Amino acid sequence: YLDKDPVFVLSCGVLIYQAGISMAYAMFNDALAESYNTARICLCIVFVLNIFFYAVLTMALKRSPVK
């Protein structure tokens, strides 16, 4: 039942997105002090999480009931 509930899908997506973004931004300053390549990896993680978040939004909209 939970995989069909759009609110559950959306809340899981938001939780994963916020946890990943906050961790990537927390590591960004340390990575930037080390080298630019490690900072780019942190930014790539942020970009992938953005794509994941928009995919979760799409899945939640697809699962929402139509009236």
C-alpha positions, 0 to 999 in steps of 0.5 A, a space after each residue: 500500500 505504501 508504494 502507491 501512496 503519493 504522500 509517502 513517496 513524496 516524504 521519502 524523497 524529500 527526506 533523502 534529498 535533504 539529507 544528501 544535500 546537507 551532507 554534500 554542502 557540509 563536506 563542500 568546504 573541506 573538499 574545496 580546501 583540499 582540491 577542486 576535483 573533490 569539490 566538483 564531486 560534491 557538486 555532482 552529488 548535488 546535481 544527481 540528488 536534484 535529478 532524483 528529487 524531480 523524479 520523485 516529484 514526478 512519481 508522486 504526481 503520477 500516483 496521485 488520484 485524479 478527480 
